[in-house]
Amino acid sequence: MMRSSLLLLTLGLLLAAPAAAEDKSSPPIDPAGITFFETKIRPVLVQHCYSCHSQESGKAEGELRVDSRDAIRKGGDRGPAVVPGDPASSWLLIAAAHKDDDLKMPPKAERLSDAALADLRKWIEMGAPDPRDAASASKLAKKEFWASRPIAEVSPPAVKDGDWSKGPIDQFVLAKLEAEGLAPSPDASRPTLLRRLYFDLTGLPPGPADLARFLQRCDADGEDASLAAEVDSLLTTAQFGEHWGRHWLDVARFAESSGKEANITFPYAWRYRDYVIDSVTADVPYDRFLQEQIAGDLLPAANDADRARLWIATAFLAIGPKNLDEGNEPQFTADLIDEQIDTVTRAVLSNSVACARCHDHKFDPFSMEDYYGLAGVFRSTKTYFGTAVSPSNRVGGDPLVLPKVEGQKVLHASIPAKKVEDLKAKLAALRKEEEEKKAASWKAILEKRDASGIYTLQDALRIFWQTGGIEGELERVSDTGEALPLTMGAKDATEIKDSPLYERGDVARAKGSVPRAIPASLRFEGCEPIPADQSGRLQVAHWLTSPQNPITPRVFVNRVWHHLIGAGLVKSVDNFGSTGDLPSHPELLDHLASRFVNEGWSLKKLVRQIVLSRTYRQSSQFRRDAFDKDPDNRLVWRAAKRRLTAEAIRDAMLATSGELDPARPDGSLVGRVIGDRPVSLVGLDARLPKDLDGSTQRSVYLPVIRDRLPDILELFDFAEPSLVTGERETTNVPTQALYLMNSPFVIARAKAFAGRLQEATSSPDEQVTQAFQLCFGRDPLPEEKARASAFLSQPVQAKDESFGVLEVFCQSMLSTAEFRNLD
């Protein structure tokens, strides 16, 4: 109690940091909500409801239509079918769940699956986001597929203030500002700029020595040269690869478990995480980076080490969420393919062909033929997701065995050859026992005898789990017991075949077959035909990364601009389709995309170009004149105020306390602690430490278990690991403050931070100065220093002697808004 009171007192003594933003515009449509609707809700409505409640069917039973947003909310005879935020009043959910004996939908059929009902409930609780009829026809026509037009070579415009610009980026931005009668903001202070640069490039704060060196160099060589030197140095660090690799992991929906009902772990997902970080650190060209992830198994390899790296890259296709409880193999396969199509097209094109699974796309020019043309590509691909046992093991549960190379990490141990033989014998005995019990049970049933005690549920579960454990142990070793290097991944299937077209997406309603092909509306001259003996993934990868494909580079440079400037030139970062936003600076977007391709698809060159611009250097200070004209800062008249990501907040605490371990861990907590045994959420809780935040290594290496994230990631808006996420949400909720006040992780950092200050000096004044330099990258203001020093000079001690006044002060510093925000 004393510690909490002191913490509140200290927070009151310290000057409050500026809010993250002064302007409060109306909230935009949540891209994640629209994605959820398109992937989870629309297919259910089309398959189960449209036949009786749609304009297309010519029916509106009970005066209800569910084929538009307005119609489903208006409802029918009983009232609104959907009440956003209120599942209990939404007749759609009541009917689908068969909770009303007089209203069961679909009629004369089994109720929807638990998973589908859970999705409906979640959608309604989210506010029932629904893009249908969200824009007028004229607006859609105006925006339709601007992103597919060829990239224009545009010269930088002339500007009045020629002295302000440092390069073409500034000319494009300044021209827009001048056209609106606005001027850019002054440059940020040098300490502010350095802190911004370090967090944007590495996700870590600069130390006092870094700031002193930068300021000294600025005085000697000028700010331009000093800034360039800092940028060039940071781009070579492993920390750059870790920070920017995490941005791609958001897009790649990286996670270490399957999610959904079973939530079985992916014990080898860490290899893909490390591949991404290493690729970004090495500045692998983005076109090559994509080709490796989509078709690495089909690319030539220089040696076994290169072949192993390319196989690991294809885990991009394997790490998505999966319903491993699905016993219907065709349904599981169709859902797996759908998730892969959705991920590839959203991640690379910021548009989803998967919306055409059940019907032609309602807004963008993708037909069902386009969808099933791509479906054949992934149907001809075998996905290795590496779970030990599940009902769907027969379609990809096994892992991919890598070529052995020197220095390769293998986290599980070898076993004696004799144990291998014993395990095989035990496995054979279990299978024989199961067959015999099943046969005896069926015989008793046929002879009309009681079969209840012959093959019980307990027997089935015992054999299932024991068999799964043995299979999991055997898959990790060779026949002689030597540990094998394993990964998730994808390879061309043994049988190459086109996909049938499923009417309304129903696997029970196959109709003909659709040749494997690239979507018709996105083809261009020179697209490679798909050979009869290949899946087509290599051709898809070449199509996506061709210099003739204008969407891929536009999407990527927009993602990078978003991370560095705070909002994309196309604000809807994950939606370049007709329902997304138009670019605020189309000429600048094309300039960046063209230069990006011409300079070898280099992420580091692109980042360098943006952060060395005058646009990036602007102060974030509020200006009434500019805000009145452009409240959303779409003209970039100032730097955006941004909160740090969850990982940067956590890593900054470790860096400030002096505890950050820069080493990469061996594998992942998931692989080391749980392994490849199938476990439910209950099992996960038993095998994992209570505090998943407890490591002192960088946050990019924390376990990412779907539906069971470490607390700090969950609370501070980590990317939803089941969705392609180019833009994270930013929330401000009480649980964040409670975490900062009571979390064992934060308390431990405060103690270590206090110890660091005590080791450096015993003077309260000097401790305050050093604390501000370490936390905020600046010296304290006179008033801040006076109040904090007075507080530290008090003889007050908490009941817990290990957490005194200095520790309270340190915890408040680590928790304050200025620590968590850029600028």
KETOR-709443 format. One record per residue (C-alpha): residue in one letter; z, y, x. Coordinates in steps of 0.02 Angstrom, whole numbers, padded with zeros to 5 digits, always signed. Example, Ala and Ser with C-alpha at 12.3 -4.5 7.8 and 13.67 -1.06 7.14 Angstrom:
<semars>
a+00390-00225+00615;s+00357-00053+00684;
</semars>
This chain:
<semars>
m+00000+00000+00000;m+00045+00119+00142;r-00121+00083+00228;s-00221+00123+00070;s-00123+00284+00041;l-00150+00341+00220;l-00333+00300+00206;l-00352+00407+00051;l-00256+00548+00135;t-00366+00541+00289;l-00524+00540+00183;g-00461+00698+00100;l-00425+00781+00266;l-00598+00748+00337;l-00737+00860+00277;a-00849+00771+00154;a-01024+00729+00214;p-01170+00798+00116;a-01230+00693-00028;a-01379+00581-00003;a-01488+00699-00104;e-01466+00856-00208;d-01606+00823-00329;k-01591+00700-00472;s-01758+00655-00545;s-01783+00531-00684;p-01771+00350-00625;p-01940+00267-00590;i-01993+00102-00665;d-01909-00034-00563;p-02046-00130-00469;a-01932-00282-00456;g-01910-00280-00645;i-02097-00277-00674;t-02119-00418-00549;f-01986-00518-00641;f-02074-00490-00806;e-02245-00540-00740;t-02185-00696-00651;k-02046-00758-00767;i-02065-00683-00941;r-02248-00653-00982;p-02297-00836-00944;v-02161-00898-01064;l-02218-00779-01201;v-02400-00828-01178;q-02365-01014-01177;h-02238-01025-01317;c-02256-00871-01427;y-02431-00796-01426;s-02507-00932-01536;c-02407-00867-01686;h-02357-00690-01636;s-02502-00599-01553;q-02652-00493-01595;e-02762-00617-01500;s-02712-00760-01617;g-02734-00654-01771;k-02559-00702-01827;a-02395-00610-01844;e-02277-00737-01921;g-02125-00649-01994;e-02213-00482-01961;l-02173-00508-01776;r-02289-00484-01628;v-02230-00508-01449;d-02388-00464-01354;s-02344-00282-01318;r-02190-00188-01267;d-02181-00083-01424;a-02211-00231-01539;i-02078-00344-01463;r-01949-00205-01470;k-01994-00157-01648;g-01979-00339-01702;g-02013-00413-01872;d-01923-00461-02032;r-01757-00492-01944;g-01759-00338-01834;p-01797-00306-01650;a-01847-00461-01554;v-01783-00379-01395;v-01643-00251-01380;p-01644-00193-01198;g-01475-00227-01117;d-01408-00325-01266;p-01450-00512-01265;a-01332-00547-01410;s-01434-00435-01527;s-01605-00494-01466;w-01681-00614-01592;l-01806-00678-01464;l-01666-00755-01361;i-01570-00816-01514;a-01724-00905-01581;a-01777-00976-01413;a-01602-01044-01382;h-01599-01127-01556;k-01432-01043-01594;d-01480-01007-01776;d-01517-01162-01881;d-01637-01060-01989;l-01734-00990-01840;k-01785-01107-01700;m-01931-01056-01592;p-02049-01130-01546;p-02043-01219-01715;k-02050-01409-01719;a-02027-01417-01530;e-01889-01436-01402;r-01801-01274-01358;l-01848-01187-01197;s-01776-01251-01034;d-01610-01185-00972;a-01702-01097-00831;a-01821-01008-00951;l-01676-00956-01064;a-01580-00891-00913;d-01734-00790-00862;l-01749-00715-01037;r-01565-00668-01038;k-01577-00590-00865;w-01733-00493-00915;i-01650-00420-01069;e-01494-00376-00969;m-01607-00286-00844;g-01666-00175-00985;a-01818-00280-01031;p-01940-00196-00909;d-02114-00220-00982;p-02275-00142-00914;r-02380-00187-01066;d-02450-00029-01147;a-02356+00070-01015;a-02506+00180-00976;s-02649+00247-01078;a-02823+00177-01057;s-02887+00338-00982;k-02748+00339-00852;l-02783+00158-00807;a-02968+00190-00789;k-02932+00337-00674;k-02820+00234-00560;e-02910+00068-00564;f-02927-00008-00392;w-02941+00151-00290;a-02865+00046-00151;s-03018-00066-00140;r-03136+00078-00099;p-03194+00084+00083;i-03080+00181+00200;a-03149+00356+00224;e-03162+00433+00396;v-03085+00604+00362;s-03065+00744+00488;p-02895+00833+00488;p-02903+00989+00379;a-02891+01166+00445;v-02719+01247+00425;k-02656+01425+00434;d-02505+01390+00544;g-02591+01308+00692;d-02435+01316+00801;w-02331+01200+00692;s-02436+01042+00701;k-02417+00914+00838;g-02564+00808+00781;p-02673+00751+00635;i-02526+00691+00529;d-02451+00865+00529;q-02617+00946+00485;f-02637+00836+00331;v-02458+00869+00275;l-02461+01055+00313;a-02626+01082+00222;k-02549+01012+00062;l-02394+01120+00083;e-02495+01277+00114;a-02602+01242-00039;e-02443+01247-00143;g-02376+01403-00057;l-02241+01306+00037;a-02190+01294+00218;p-02117+01143+00308;s-01932+01138+00347;p-01863+01186+00518;d-01840+01049+00647;a-01682+00946+00638;s-01553+00974+00773;r-01576+00869+00929;p-01422+00759+00898;t-01479+00730+00719;l-01655+00688+00775;l-01595+00564+00906;r-01482+00476+00782;r-01624+00467+00657;l-01741+00397+00790;y-01620+00262+00848;f-01581+00200+00673;d-01764+00204+00619;l-01825+00110+00772;t-01680-00007+00812;g-01559-00002+00666;l-01420+00048+00786;p-01337+00215+00828;p-01358+00303+00996;g-01205+00307+01107;p-01130+00465+01182;a-01218+00427+01348;d-01385+00414+01257;l-01358+00583+01176;a-01306+00665+01339;r-01459+00596+01428;f-01575+00654+01289;l-01505+00830+01284;q-01514+00845+01472;r-01694+00786+01474;c-01739+00906+01332;d-01672+01051+01436;a-01766+00993+01591;d-01932+00929+01521;g-01941+01000+01345;e-01913+00916+01177;d-02088+00842+01160;a-02082+00749+01326;s-01902+00695+01301;l-01935+00629+01126;a-02089+00533+01185;a-01989+00453+01326;e-01852+00398+01205;v-01980+00325+01085;d-02072+00230+01221;s-01907+00159+01283;l-01846+00104+01111;l-02012+00021+01068;t-01990-00101+01213;t-01818-00163+01159;a-01773-00326+01075;q-01676-00219+00950;f-01840-00145+00888;g-01904-00321+00852;e-01745-00367+00760;h-01744-00211+00652;w-01929-00208+00609;g-01935-00396+00596;r-01806-00380+00457;h-01925-00264+00363;w-02056-00402+00362;l-01927-00534+00314;d-01895-00429+00157;v-02080-00439+00116;a-02087-00624+00159;r-01939-00661+00040;f-01848-00749+00183;a-01701-00857+00134;e-01615-01016+00190;s-01598-01106+00025;s-01707-01150-00123;g-01613-01048-00252;k-01621-01090-00437;e-01511-01228-00509;a-01502-01346-00361;n-01498-01214-00222;i-01526-01339-00083;t-01522-01272+00095;f-01671-01246+00208;p-01592-01295+00375;y-01746-01250+00479;a-01787-01080+00404;w-01709-00994+00555;r-01860-01042+00660;y-01970-00931+00552;r-01844-00789+00565;d-01848-00800+00754;y-02039-00812+00753;v-02051-00649+00655;i-01930-00557+00770;d-02018-00619+00927;s-02190-00574+00857;v-02136-00397+00814;t-02053-00376+00984;a-02213-00432+01069;d-02317-00319+00955;v-02430-00460+00899;p-02574-00371+00810;y-02542-00366+00623;d-02707-00452+00580;r-02664-00596+00696;f-02484-00597+00631;l-02549-00625+00454;q-02676-00756+00506;e-02540-00856+00594;q-02428-00858+00441;i-02562-00904+00317;a-02664-01025+00423;g-02578-01049+00591;d-02604-01237+00585;l-02793-01206+00578;l-02801-01085+00725;p-02839-01145+00903;a-02687-01161+01016;a-02680-01136+01203;n-02547-01269+01231;d-02407-01365+01144;a-02290-01214+01147;d-02423-01108+01062;r-02457-01247+00936;a-02271-01258+00893;r-02263-01068+00869;l-02413-01071+00753;w-02341-01211+00647;i-02176-01117+00632;a-02274-00963+00574;t-02338-01057+00421;a-02159-01069+00357;f-02206-00905+00272;l-02284-01015+00138;a-02134-01133+00127;i-01977-01025+00117;g-01998-00964-00061;p-01881-01012-00205;k-01910-01183-00284;n-01841-01275-00433;l-01795-01435-00344;d-01721-01503-00505;e-01896-01510-00580;g-01934-01693-00609;n-02112-01663-00670;e-02216-01673-00512;p-02373-01584-00581;q-02262-01442-00645;f-02171-01429-00479;t-02336-01422-00385;a-02408-01290-00502;d-02252-01182-00484;l-02254-01201-00294;i-02436-01147-00287;d-02404-01001-00404;e-02263-00938-00294;q-02374-00948-00139;i-02517-00854-00223;d-02396-00722-00286;t-02316-00699-00114;v-02477-00689-00014;t-02560-00564-00130;r-02406-00457-00157;a-02356-00455+00027;v-02529-00414+00094;l-02618-00325-00049;s-02470-00256-00148;n-02546-00333-00303;s-02527-00505-00379;v-02666-00621-00428;a-02527-00734-00497;c-02523-00625-00653;a-02683-00715-00704;r-02604-00889-00711;c-02596-00895-00901;h-02726-00764-00950;d-02843-00638-00873;h-02745-00496-00790;k-02710-00363-00921;f-02727-00214-00804;d-02817-00264-00644;p-02983-00357-00624;f-02915-00531-00591;s-02973-00672-00704;m-02901-00845-00729;e-03050-00909-00629;d-02994-00798-00484;y-02818-00869-00496;y-02870-01051-00502;g-02997-01023-00365;l-02850-00976-00253;a-02743-01113-00329;g-02865-01242-00260;v-02837-01171-00086;f-02650-01202-00096;r-02668-01365-00193;s-02763-01425-00039;t-02614-01376+00069;k-02459-01482+00100;t-02299-01380+00108;y-02156-01443+00216;f-01996-01360+00159;g-01875-01478+00244;t-01741-01527+00120;a-01664-01697+00145;v-01676-01760-00033;s-01723-01694-00204;p-01819-01753-00357;s-01969-01664-00280;n-01958-01744-00108;r-02122-01831-00143;v-02214-01664-00139;g-02147-01584+00019;g-01963-01611+00048;d-01988-01677+00224;p-01995-01558+00374;l-02137-01535+00498;v-02110-01614+00670;l-02154-01492+00809;p-02232-01534+00977;k-02095-01545+01108;v-02094-01406+01236;e-01976-01353+01374;g-01833-01241+01319;q-01855-01281+01135;k-01699-01270+01027;v-01648-01430+00938;l-01480-01404+00855;h-01445-01582+00800;a-01397-01722+00919;s-01486-01882+00967;i-01411-02046+00910;p-01415-02221+00986;a-01565-02329+00942;k-01444-02459+00872;k-01378-02331+00747;v-01556-02296+00691;e-01580-02480+00652;d-01413-02487+00561;l-01458-02336+00455;k-01627-02411+00411;a-01543-02574+00361;k-01414-02481+00255;l-01552-02380+00173;a-01650-02538+00132;a-01492-02617+00059;l-01459-02466-00052;r-01638-02467-00117;k-01628-02654-00150;e-01463-02631-00241;e-01540-02494-00349;e-01691-02602-00393;e-01583-02751-00436;k-01463-02650-00544;k-01609-02568-00635;a-01693-02736-00665;a-01531-02814-00728;s-01500-02667-00842;w-01674-02675-00918;k-01658-02863-00941;a-01495-02841-01035;i-01574-02709-01147;l-01724-02820-01185;e-01607-02965-01227;k-01508-02845-01338;r-01352-02863-01233;d-01230-02726-01179;a-01301-02648-01020;s-01177-02506-01003;g-01083-02578-00854;i-01231-02642-00753;y-01311-02481-00687;t-01196-02336-00723;l-01218-02150-00692;q-01087-02167-00556;d-01194-02300-00471;a-01349-02191-00483;l-01262-02039-00408;r-01181-02141-00270;i-01346-02220-00218;f-01438-02054-00235;w-01320-01958-00121;q-01298-02098+00006;t-01486-02125+00014;g-01516-01939+00035;g-01388-01926+00175;i-01465-02072+00270;e-01642-02008+00245;g-01588-01837+00307;e-01511-01912+00463;l-01663-02021+00498;e-01788-01881+00477;r-01705-01785+00618;v-01732-01919+00749;s-01870-02030+00816;d-01869-02219+00799;t-01772-02227+00962;g-01644-02099+00903;e-01707-01949+01002;a-01677-01782+00913;l-01840-01708+00846;p-01883-01522+00839;l-01913-01485+00654;t-01975-01338+00554;m-02033-01284+00384;g-02219-01251+00372;a-02387-01295+00297;k-02541-01397+00345;d-02703-01445+00260;a-02673-01590+00142;t-02753-01760+00168;e-02850-01737+00006;i-02947-01574-00013;k-02982-01535-00195;d-03010-01392-00316;s-02886-01348-00450;p-02910-01375-00636;l-02893-01223-00747;y-02736-01244-00852;e-02752-01164-01023;r-02609-01040-01047;g-02541-01104-00880;d-02489-01269-00960;v-02509-01416-00838;a-02534-01531-00987;r-02692-01435-01038;a-02808-01456-00889;k-02985-01394-00915;g-03122-01436-00790;s-03101-01372-00612;v-03129-01206-00525;p-03210-01201-00353;r-03097-01135-00214;a-03143-00954-00187;i-03085-00777-00148;p-03057-00668-00303;a-03226-00601-00360;s-03173-00418-00376;l-03111-00414-00196;r-03256-00500-00109;f-03365-00405+00011;e-03523-00445+00107;g-03482-00565+00247;c-03340-00659+00162;e-03337-00834+00236;p-03379-00979+00120;i-03245-01112+00104;p-03299-01277+00184;a-03286-01434+00079;d-03171-01518+00206;q-03045-01375+00226;s-02916-01300+00110;g-02987-01126+00128;r-02827-01046+00197;l-02914-00997+00358;q-03053-00911+00260;v-02923-00824+00151;a-02832-00764+00307;h-02995-00697+00381;w-03037-00611+00217;l-02868-00526+00207;t-02877-00463+00386;s-03061-00417+00396;p-03096-00236+00447;q-03202-00232+00289;n-03048-00262+00181;p-02977-00087+00152;i-02823-00139+00054;t-02730-00234+00190;p-02716-00090+00317;r-02680+00037+00180;v-02536-00068+00114;f-02462-00096+00286;v-02468+00084+00349;n-02393+00137+00183;r-02248+00016+00208;v-02218+00087+00383;w-02227+00267+00320;h-02101+00223+00185;h-01975+00156+00312;l-01992+00308+00427;i-02014+00451+00304;g-01912+00385+00157;a-02050+00364+00028;g-02225+00292+00038;l-02381+00397+00028;v-02408+00277-00117;k-02233+00283-00192;s-02250+00114-00276;v-02245+00024-00109;d-02264-00148-00186;n-02393-00101-00317;f-02566-00040-00268;g-02638-00095-00435;s-02685+00008-00585;t-02504+00021-00645;g-02446+00085-00475;d-02443+00263-00411;l-02587+00359-00336;p-02568+00415-00155;s-02494+00588-00128;h-02602+00614+00028;p-02754+00498+00010;e-02843+00572+00161;l-02689+00547+00271;l-02671+00368+00210;d-02851+00332+00259;h-02830+00419+00426;l-02679+00311+00467;a-02764+00151+00405;s-02924+00186+00502;r-02832+00226+00663;f-02718+00075+00639;v-02868-00043+00633;n-02963+00045+00772;e-02811+00038+00888;g-02793-00149+00871;w-02678-00166+00719;s-02528-00117+00828;l-02365-00085+00737;k-02288+00000+00889;k-02433+00123+00908;l-02423+00164+00723;v-02234+00193+00730;r-02254+00300+00886;q-02387+00408+00803;i-02277+00443+00652;v-02110+00476+00738;l-02188+00595+00864;s-02258+00703+00724;r-02179+00869+00676;t-02170+00801+00498;y-02044+00670+00555;r-01939+00800+00647;q-01903+00907+00494;s-01727+00943+00439;s-01664+00864+00278;q-01578+01024+00220;f-01602+01072+00038;r-01718+01219-00001;r-01720+01288-00178;d-01895+01364-00165;a-01974+01199-00115;f-01868+01094-00233;d-01921+01197-00384;k-02104+01161-00346;d-02087+00983-00282;p-01920+00904-00334;d-01973+00729-00279;n-02026+00789-00105;r-02197+00710-00125;l-02271+00847-00015;v-02145+00802+00123;w-02073+00977+00141;r-01915+00905+00218;a-01847+00743+00288;a-01780+00629+00152;k-01595+00598+00145;r-01573+00411+00159;r-01429+00290+00160;l-01431+00162+00299;t-01475-00016+00253;a-01335-00143+00232;e-01377-00218+00402;a-01375-00048+00489;i-01206-00004+00412;r-01131-00167+00473;d-01214-00162+00644;a-01161+00019+00668;m-00980-00030+00635;l-00991-00164+00768;a-01076-00047+00891;t-00947+00090+00860;s-00800-00029+00882;g-00877-00095+01043;e-00890-00273+00977;l-01076-00295+00944;d-01141-00454+01025;p-01326-00425+01062;a-01363-00609+01094;r-01465-00710+00972;p-01367-00857+00900;d-01429-01035+00913;g-01511-01066+00747;s-01413-01015+00593;l-01246-01045+00512;v-01339-01140+00376;g-01416-01262+00498;r-01260-01281+00604;v-01128-01298+00467;i-01218-01372+00317;g-01366-01457+00397;d-01499-01533+00286;r-01389-01616+00157;p-01426-01561-00020;v-01283-01456-00086;s-01248-01359-00244;l-01160-01191-00246;v-00994-01282-00256;g-01038-01380-00101;l-01091-01223-00010;d-00922-01143-00043;a-00837-01295+00034;r-00941-01295+00192;l-00959-01111+00233;p-00825-00991+00296;k-00752-00879+00162;d-00811-00722+00252;l-00996-00741+00289;d-00990-00567+00369;g-00873-00629+00506;s-00995-00643+00651;t-01007-00503+00780;q-01193-00532+00806;r-01327-00426+00724;s-01342-00436+00536;v-01519-00502+00542;y-01441-00666+00597;l-01318-00681+00452;p-01350-00827+00333;v-01466-00784+00188;i-01422-00910+00053;r-01499-00870-00115;d-01363-00823-00241;r-01230-00827-00103;l-01259-00681+00015;p-01128-00610+00134;d-01026-00477+00044;i-01092-00325+00136;l-01273-00376+00106;e-01239-00410-00078;l-01147-00246-00106;f-01260-00129-00009;d-01426-00175-00090;f-01499-00309+00021;a-01674-00362-00030;e-01680-00494-00167;p-01729-00645-00061;s-01832-00725-00199;l-01951-00577-00217;v-02075-00486-00107;t-01980-00325-00070;g-02057-00178+00021;e-01934-00053-00051;r-01750-00090-00076;e-01647-00012-00214;t-01506+00107-00169;t-01352+00103-00280;n-01185+00192-00275;v-01052+00085-00358;p-00861+00071-00346;t-00866-00103-00268;q-00944-00027-00112;a-00793+00087-00087;l-00674-00057-00122;y-00762-00162+00010;l-00746-00023+00139;m-00560-00006+00100;n-00510-00189+00087;s-00637-00299+00174;p-00565-00404+00317;f-00725-00364+00413;v-00702-00175+00400;i-00515-00185+00437;a-00551-00288+00594;r-00680-00161+00651;a-00557-00018+00623;k-00427-00106+00731;a-00553-00136+00870;f-00616+00044+00857;a-00437+00108+00874;g-00411-00002+01025;r-00569+00068+01103;l-00507+00247+01079;q-00335+00205+01148;e-00410+00128+01303;a-00512+00285+01334;t-00374+00415+01310;s-00201+00444+01238;s-00239+00623+01185;p-00263+00641+00996;d-00386+00785+01024;e-00491+00681+01142;q-00482+00529+01026;v-00548+00634+00882;t-00691+00702+00987;q-00741+00530+01049;a-00728+00457+00873;f-00848+00588+00804;q-00969+00559+00948;l-00967+00372+00923;c-00978+00377+00733;f-01090+00526+00698;g-01176+00567+00862;r-01102+00741+00866;d-00944+00838+00912;p-00820+00877+00773;l-00822+01049+00694;p-00667+01152+00736;e-00592+01127+00564;e-00626+00940+00568;k-00547+00924+00740;a-00392+01024+00692;r-00359+00923+00533;a-00393+00753+00612;s-00287+00792+00766;a-00143+00849+00656;f-00155+00688+00557;l-00153+00580+00714;s-00001+00673+00780;q+00105+00618+00633;p+00241+00491+00672;v+00200+00397+00511;q+00171+00210+00529;a+00111+00083+00403;k+00217-00067+00356;d+00098-00174+00456;e+00131-00118+00635;s-00042-00174+00689;f-00121-00048+00571;g-00051+00123+00605;v-00111+00301+00588;l-00250+00284+00716;e-00317+00128+00631;v-00316+00217+00462;f-00411+00362+00540;c-00538+00242+00616;q-00564+00150+00452;s-00594+00314+00361;m-00722+00364+00493;l-00815+00199+00472;s-00811+00220+00283;t-00862+00401+00262;a-01031+00450+00189;e-01092+00529+00350;f-01072+00362+00439;r-01176+00272+00307;n-01313+00404+00289;l-01454+00466+00397;d-01442+00655+00422;
</semars>
